[in-house]
Amino acid sequence: MVLTQACLTDMTGQATTLDATVCQSFGTQLAQQTNITGASCTFANGSCACQYTGTSAMSEAGTYSVSGSTLTLTPTGGTASQGSFCVQGSTLQLADATGIVTVLQRQP
């Protein structure tokens, strides 16, 4: 996956400069996510390219709403949670309130 300046700004809601330090931090946060078994990110040409491995299975009923780059998920009988998101091609990047980023890739 590739994190661009535009996507970083959408997810953080701030004008954060994407550089090698931010890219390395993003890779560290990615590696700390549950079910991620390895991650590495490299900054080049103004973007942060990351490779990672891991597995995840999700199944939950509920509703969602979108306002700008904010996604609100409300599980049936549960409490709503919000996060920012960015879509590039077939990749969806979600950032929760704590800054943890989840990346979902559409499978062919």
C-alpha positions as CSV (number, residue, x, y, z in Angstrom):
1,M,0.0,0.0,0.0
2,V,1.1,3.6,-0.6
3,L,0.4,6.5,1.8
4,T,0.4,9.8,-0.1
5,Q,0.4,13.3,1.3
6,A,-3.2,13.9,0.4
7,C,-4.3,10.7,2.1
8,L,-2.3,11.5,5.2
9,T,-3.9,14.9,5.4
10,D,-7.4,13.4,4.9
11,M,-6.8,10.8,7.7
12,T,-5.3,13.2,10.2
13,G,-7.4,16.3,9.4
14,Q,-4.1,18.2,9.7
15,A,-1.5,19.5,7.3
16,T,1.1,17.0,8.5
17,T,4.1,16.8,6.2
18,L,4.8,13.3,4.9
19,D,8.5,12.7,5.2
20,A,10.8,9.8,6.1
21,T,10.2,10.2,9.9
22,V,6.4,10.2,9.5
23,C,6.7,7.2,7.1
24,Q,8.8,5.2,9.6
25,S,6.3,6.1,12.4
26,F,3.4,4.9,10.2
27,G,5.2,1.6,9.6
28,T,5.8,1.2,13.4
29,Q,2.1,1.8,14.1
30,L,1.1,-0.6,11.3
31,A,3.3,-3.3,12.8
32,Q,1.7,-2.9,16.2
33,Q,-1.8,-3.7,14.9
34,T,-3.5,-6.9,16.0
35,N,-2.9,-9.7,13.4
36,I,-0.1,-7.9,11.6
37,T,2.9,-10.3,11.6
38,G,5.4,-8.0,9.8
39,A,5.5,-4.5,8.3
40,S,8.0,-2.2,6.7
41,C,7.6,1.3,5.1
42,T,10.0,3.2,2.8
43,F,9.7,6.9,2.0
44,A,10.5,7.8,-1.7
45,N,9.3,10.3,-4.2
46,G,7.0,12.0,-1.7
47,S,5.0,9.0,-0.7
48,C,5.3,6.2,1.9
49,A,5.3,2.7,0.5
50,C,4.4,-0.1,3.0
51,Q,4.4,-3.8,2.8
52,Y,2.8,-5.9,5.6
53,T,1.5,-9.4,6.2
54,G,-1.3,-10.5,8.5
55,T,-4.7,-11.9,8.6
56,S,-8.1,-10.7,9.9
57,A,-11.6,-12.0,9.7
58,M,-14.5,-9.6,10.4
59,S,-18.2,-10.0,10.6
60,E,-20.5,-7.5,12.3
61,A,-23.9,-6.2,11.5
62,G,-24.8,-2.5,11.8
63,T,-24.9,0.8,10.0
64,Y,-22.4,3.3,8.7
65,S,-22.5,6.9,7.6
66,V,-19.9,9.1,5.8
67,S,-19.4,12.9,6.2
68,G,-16.4,14.2,4.3
69,S,-13.5,12.0,5.2
70,T,-15.1,10.8,8.5
71,L,-16.6,7.3,8.7
72,T,-19.1,6.5,11.6
73,L,-19.7,2.8,12.3
74,T,-22.5,1.8,14.6
75,P,-22.8,-2.0,15.3
76,T,-26.3,-3.3,16.0
77,G,-26.9,-2.8,19.7
78,G,-23.6,-1.1,20.1
79,T,-21.9,2.3,20.4
80,A,-20.9,4.3,17.4
81,S,-17.2,4.9,16.7
82,Q,-15.7,7.4,14.3
83,G,-12.5,7.5,12.3
84,S,-11.1,9.2,9.3
85,F,-10.6,7.4,6.0
86,C,-9.0,7.6,2.6
87,V,-9.7,5.5,-0.5
88,Q,-7.1,5.1,-3.3
89,G,-8.0,2.6,-6.0
90,S,-9.0,-0.6,-4.3
91,T,-7.4,0.3,-0.9
92,L,-9.3,1.7,2.0
93,Q,-7.3,3.2,4.9
94,L,-9.1,3.9,8.2
95,A,-7.6,5.8,11.1
96,D,-9.3,5.6,14.5
97,A,-9.3,8.2,17.2
98,T,-6.1,6.8,18.7
99,G,-4.2,7.0,15.4
100,I,-4.2,3.3,14.6
101,V,-4.6,2.8,10.9
102,T,-6.4,-0.2,9.4
103,V,-5.9,-1.0,5.7
104,L,-8.4,-3.0,3.7
105,Q,-7.6,-4.2,0.2
106,R,-10.4,-5.2,-2.2
107,Q,-9.7,-8.7,-3.5
108,P,-10.3,-9.5,-7.1
